């Protein structure tokens, strides 16, 4: 009876979720160890853009795997963090990399143009490119959860993303601003939260978007079945 009470206690549930978040976050960091190395060794500036683009390449499949893991946790309340992360990373590697390469290239172009026009004192044009840069990142914020939830082509990821932004602009803007706030708070007050940060953000996004994914399941999933990879 005492063992059953412990398992059903809030403390046990909190510790289980803490374990899921920690392990998933560590796996994500390991998958992006190249970027962490470059970030530590090379100052983040425009002249270092090529190094950062190369270092960011592994992040696409890792993002899909992290969102997949957190989606499983949201839907079932349980997770095999290592198994689920590795399975999604392997199964979705090619489509995630294709999508990520497009997003990474577009982001780099918009960022370089924004900096260029700002330095040329064309601040309005620079603001336009900066806005496009933010929009592209919003696409990623929606696109990777879609890849993690459905069997879907890159083309349909963009189609579904446009539909989601059109139907739920406020909700997606809140998601983006919330994640930016997470990053700013951590940047200003770095702490042990880094060990949980990315998995917590992915969990938040997947929890917020579950109803949206259910509505889109029949339209954009190649299997018309949510959560299958």
Protein Blocks (a to p, Z undefined) as FASTA:
>chain_A
ZZmmmmmpmklmmmmmmmmmmmmmmmmmmmmmmmmmmmmmpccdfklmmmmmmmmmmmmm
mmmmmmmmmmmmmmnopacfklmmmmmmmmmmmmmmmmmmmmmmmmmmmmmmmmmmmmno
paklmmmmmmmmmmmmmmmmmmmmmmmmpccdfklmmmmmmmmmmmmmmlmmmmmmmmmm
mmmmmmmmgcfklmmmmmmmmmmmmmmmmmmmmmmmmmmmmnlpghiZZ
